[in-house]
Amino acid sequence: MPLVSGDVILRHAQENGYAVCAFNIENMEMVQAVIEAAEEKKSPVIIQTSANTVKYASMAMFYAMVHAAVENSPVPVALHLDHGDSRNLALKAVRAGYTSVMIDASKQPFEDNIRQTAEVVEICKPIGVSVESELGTVGGKPGDIEYGADGYTKVEEAIEFVERTGVTSLAVAIGTVHGVYKGEPNLDLELLKNLRSNVNVPLVLHGASGLSEQDVKDCVEFGISKINYATELRIAFSDAVKEYVTSHDNIIDPKLFTKHARETVKQVVKEKMHLCGSSDQVKQTTWWNSQ
């Protein structure tokens, strides 16, 4: 089926009390793993490419792979630009066929974040492309400053931000970090609860790789509708390749070790879908075609 808007998927998750997994992919095998897992689990899914990933290969290349993979798929899939850092990059994604984009100006002053986000929403909303933005400081990337609780999303600012930008989903900072955790995460679930009560758009959790199963379940229970996974998939793929190559002498066919890595990633994806509650959300009714 054709790719669908991210907002259609996220609204269904918000209304039905589960979270959609959003998986950052790096190559064809990871695309295949995610789509096969979604079909087997009967789960909606969001496939993402980061701003860094599309420097490695073009958006057109990633769109072509995803489009080919979902052409005959019975599950709803959105293609999303993760952490787009400029209006121009968001526009490139839209032109390439992406159905959802993120404009991340969270490091900018509050008013600049609003302005840049609103500009992207103004372009995307009329053509049905959903827009995610971030408010607060998730951190964890190289060069990021760690703000601690001072960088958590503030409820009053979140209300104003959503009203003034028209954004369709909001990534919030409640104590997670991108990448591998150096210590135990300290999630502010009371803050998440207040954000959910006061902000009417789906809420997004970045930095979920490495969270415990209970942490993830708590975040879904208290109002998260989209959970991003990137680092865990990269680790799973890379470790599987290393394992296969190490145990098979004189291997020269890359299809053999990438197939092994694909199956490994697929299992991780299926586990995350089960954990987030998105399994079996694709039933007889095609809710994604009626919105």
ChimeraX attribute file (.defattr): number of C-alpha atoms within 10 A of each C-alpha:
attribute: neighborCount
match mode: 1-to-1
recipient: residues
	/A:1	14
	/A:2	15
	/A:3	20
	/A:4	22
	/A:5	24
	/A:6	29
	/A:7	23
	/A:8	19
	/A:9	23
	/A:10	28
	/A:11	19
	/A:12	20
	/A:13	23
	/A:14	20
	/A:15	10
	/A:16	13
	/A:17	17
	/A:18	25
	/A:19	34
	/A:20	30
	/A:21	28
	/A:22	29
	/A:23	26
	/A:24	25
	/A:25	22
	/A:26	21
	/A:27	15
	/A:28	15
	/A:29	20
	/A:30	26
	/A:31	25
	/A:32	21
	/A:33	22
	/A:34	26
	/A:35	25
	/A:36	20
	/A:37	23
	/A:38	28
	/A:39	20
	/A:40	12
	/A:41	20
	/A:42	19
	/A:43	25
	/A:44	28
	/A:45	28
	/A:46	28
	/A:47	25
	/A:48	26
	/A:49	26
	/A:50	18
	/A:51	18
	/A:52	12
	/A:53	18
	/A:54	17
	/A:55	9
	/A:56	10
	/A:57	12
	/A:58	14
	/A:59	23
	/A:60	16
	/A:61	14
	/A:62	24
	/A:63	18
	/A:64	13
	/A:65	16
	/A:66	21
	/A:67	18
	/A:68	15
	/A:69	17
	/A:70	21
	/A:71	11
	/A:72	10
	/A:73	16
	/A:74	17
	/A:75	25
	/A:76	27
	/A:77	27
	/A:78	25
	/A:79	26
	/A:80	31
	/A:81	28
	/A:82	25
	/A:83	22
	/A:84	23
	/A:85	17
	/A:86	16
	/A:87	18
	/A:88	12
	/A:89	19
	/A:90	26
	/A:91	17
	/A:92	15
	/A:93	24
	/A:94	20
	/A:95	12
	/A:96	16
	/A:97	19
	/A:98	30
	/A:99	25
	/A:100	28
	/A:101	29
	/A:102	30
	/A:103	27
	/A:104	21
	/A:105	23
	/A:106	20
	/A:107	15
	/A:108	12
	/A:109	9
	/A:110	14
	/A:111	10
	/A:112	13
	/A:113	20
	/A:114	23
	/A:115	15
	/A:116	19
	/A:117	28
	/A:118	21
	/A:119	14
	/A:120	25
	/A:121	24
	/A:122	14
	/A:123	16
	/A:124	20
	/A:125	14
	/A:126	9
	/A:127	10
	/A:128	15
	/A:129	22
	/A:130	26
	/A:131	30
	/A:132	29
	/A:133	31
	/A:134	28
	/A:135	25
	/A:136	22
	/A:137	25
	/A:138	27
	/A:139	22
	/A:140	17
	/A:141	13
	/A:142	8
	/A:143	7
	/A:144	12
	/A:145	13
	/A:146	14
	/A:147	12
	/A:148	15
	/A:149	15
	/A:150	10
	/A:151	17
	/A:152	19
	/A:153	22
	/A:154	17
	/A:155	18
	/A:156	11
	/A:157	13
	/A:158	20
	/A:159	15
	/A:160	12
	/A:161	24
	/A:162	21
	/A:163	13
	/A:164	13
	/A:165	20
	/A:166	19
	/A:167	26
	/A:168	23
	/A:169	25
	/A:170	25
	/A:171	26
	/A:172	26
	/A:173	27
	/A:174	27
	/A:175	21
	/A:176	26
	/A:177	23
	/A:178	20
	/A:179	19
	/A:180	15
	/A:181	15
	/A:182	9
	/A:183	6
	/A:184	10
	/A:185	15
	/A:186	12
	/A:187	17
	/A:188	15
	/A:189	17
	/A:190	11
	/A:191	18
	/A:192	24
	/A:193	15
	/A:194	14
	/A:195	23
	/A:196	17
	/A:197	12
	/A:198	13
	/A:199	19
	/A:200	15
	/A:201	20
	/A:202	24
	/A:203	26
	/A:204	25
	/A:205	28
	/A:206	23
	/A:207	23
	/A:208	22
	/A:209	20
	/A:210	20
	/A:211	16
	/A:212	12
	/A:213	12
	/A:214	10
	/A:215	16
	/A:216	21
	/A:217	16
	/A:218	15
	/A:219	26
	/A:220	26
	/A:221	17
	/A:222	19
	/A:223	24
	/A:224	30
	/A:225	29
	/A:226	29
	/A:227	25
	/A:228	23
	/A:229	25
	/A:230	21
	/A:231	18
	/A:232	19
	/A:233	22
	/A:234	17
	/A:235	12
	/A:236	18
	/A:237	26
	/A:238	15
	/A:239	13
	/A:240	21
	/A:241	20
	/A:242	12
	/A:243	14
	/A:244	17
	/A:245	15
	/A:246	11
	/A:247	9
	/A:248	11
	/A:249	8
	/A:250	8
	/A:251	12
	/A:252	10
	/A:253	8
	/A:254	10
	/A:255	11
	/A:256	15
	/A:257	19
	/A:258	19
	/A:259	18
	/A:260	17
	/A:261	25
	/A:262	23
	/A:263	21
	/A:264	20
	/A:265	27
	/A:266	25
	/A:267	15
	/A:268	17
	/A:269	26
	/A:270	22
	/A:271	14
	/A:272	21
	/A:273	26
	/A:274	14
	/A:275	18
	/A:276	23
	/A:277	19
	/A:278	24
	/A:279	24
	/A:280	15
	/A:281	19
	/A:282	19
	/A:283	11
	/A:284	6
	/A:285	9
	/A:286	12
	/A:287	14
	/A:288	18
	/A:289	9
	/A:290	7
	/A:291	11
